[in-house]
Amino acid sequence: MSALTVSNIAKAYKRYPSKWARVLEWLTGRVTHQKTWVLKDVSFTVRPGESVGIIGMNGAGKSTLLKIITGTTQPTLGSVTARGRVAALLELGMGFHPDFTGRQNVFMAGQLLGLGIDEIQDRMPDIEAFAEIGEYIDRPVRMYSSGMQMRLAFSVATAVRPDVLIVDEALSVGDAYFQHKSFERIREFGKQGTSMLIVSHDKQAIQSICDRAILLKSGEVCLEGPPEAVMDYYNAMLADHQNQNVKQEALADGTIQTVSGTGEACVIDIYVSNDKGERVDVVGVGDAITLTVLVETKEFIPRLVLGYGIKDRVGQVVYGTNTHLTGQPIENVPAGSRVRFDVSFAANLGVGSFSVQTALVSTETHLVNNYEWRDLALVFEVVNISKPLFVGLAWVEPKISISRDMSTEELR
Amino acid sequence: MPGIAMLRALWVYRSFITSSVLREFHAKYRESLLGGFWSVANPLTMIVIYTVIFGQLMRPTLPGHEGNPFAFSIYLCAGVITWGLFAEMISRLSGIFLENGNLIKKSNLPRICLPAIAALSALVNFGIIFGVYLVFLALVGHWPGWSLLAMVPLLALQLMFALGLGVFLGTLNVFFRDVGQLTSVVLQFWFWLTPVVYTLPGLPGPARSVLQYNPLLPLITAYQQIFLEQTVPNFVSFWPVMVLTGVLLLLGAYFFLARVGEMVDEL
């Protein structure tokens, strides 16, 4: 017994060579359009209470698939059968009118979602309480902040537990506090037997929430199985087409890595090691660490300079330099050689996650020759093991001396 | 049966439809100081202007009503108000799916609810104007009496006619955006090809025979007869309009049902 059965779904969009071609086709019945298939023969089932993750690159057909499952778009071939109510957290706030109060809009949006008036009436106190917008509930929605609007919309959309819930992981509902609260509610639904379909790029989210993952590639199910295996395959697939000059790739944590450059040299390995020489991705504040960058040249390079920058969580560079500035450029590097850079320093950084960007250039900037520029080449975590508690981006070790009971003369 | 499913969807979403109609009405006057007054003020102004200009200043005479200064105003309003309902329905329905493209693309609301909301909205507006007109008739002592009941089947016929045509045009408009433009042009011609501001007997013979093909002609002249002559029109003369209405309803429903799935891809 499955909660959701998707059988042999295919979707084609029609493309007409000209505006008049459609008139011609309708009048004569002669087919003039071409079909663009965005989904081809997609089938899967979701059992009651099961959570399934859907992953795939942009344009793989994820959105179209979700639209077909929610019934917004009709499939060209195949069918979807769902047992019970299907709800989607994709388009929050549909049916909100700015001039009406939150309460009036709750009724309207609720009815649009297929709820009855009495059902909404019964849950009104819950909706109000969950949205936490206080007396704003009786004010026009145009006075709301966008966060308040999203909170109210989320509260209506999840007021009644659906049998199948479709969640776009990119969904952001208000601040961090409400994010946690809303995901708690979604998880609670799962425990009560709601089947879930989650679209995400987040490896962590897919692996922690989902029982199974489906990888879509060019409109087809490419792989279906345990989340871990599917995510690894997905990452390998992403790494597979790296032979372009500029590309962006989604890292496992949802961030985007950008690599650009002409490609005469590239970073083939990068890691941080501790004073014992072990590779680590968590270091203690103030620890002596070494950043090792292994570079391979593809062609002869007259002058090679390595630059690097350490960035904090929001992308601000905390420290950066290059081997031109330190007076260590290497000259006349033959093609196919490997160069190892060991950058040793004390991790005088604050607690948090930091990323390393690297640049392989010929002078002090990347504007003359940019062999390779790599953002987010490495991410490491700094934790506070041995130092007293402090806040901030940097470890600026203080010596504090305190004197008490002094005369005004001595204070001067 | 997709047709049955369509009707059932209307029933399931009935409270959404009525709330939407009320909301559309409220939204218009919500932020104004005088609110609902404006919905009465507009038709009232129209009646007063017509009465002053045609009743007092220009004094056109209708045969058989030479002694009544309000006769032409009564005649004019009977046509203008009912034509207004027809024109509002057609122009709203022909753009209904395009205007609600966002809603169609993002929710799975049964599409048929949208024309239902538009039609009911137009009917509410008509109801207010019509109410003002009835008060005016009572005040000038020209109350139509029992013949007023004849309005019910006639309005129902007009409503069905407009609904069939409107849904057909609305669906077509999604695929060919020319339809919306064409509709507003045709509506202008249609207005002047209907005896609303002039009288049918005042036309030369050949023009009158052309107007016989206007399906709205029997309806509009019947309304004018009810309010001016205070008599019940002959219902037998409506059979061609009834047949045409049936055809349009079937055509509209068939075309809508055949294309509703494809619609969202074109918005």
Interface residues (C-beta under 8 A of the other chain):
Chain A: Y13 K14 R22 V23 T70 G71 T72 T73 Q74 L90 E91 M94 G95 H97 D99 F100 Q104 F107 M108 Q111 L112 G116 I117
Chain B: Y13 S15 F16 S19 S20 R23 H26 A27 R30 E31 L103 I104 K105 K106 S107 N108 L109 F175 F176 G261 E262 V264 D265
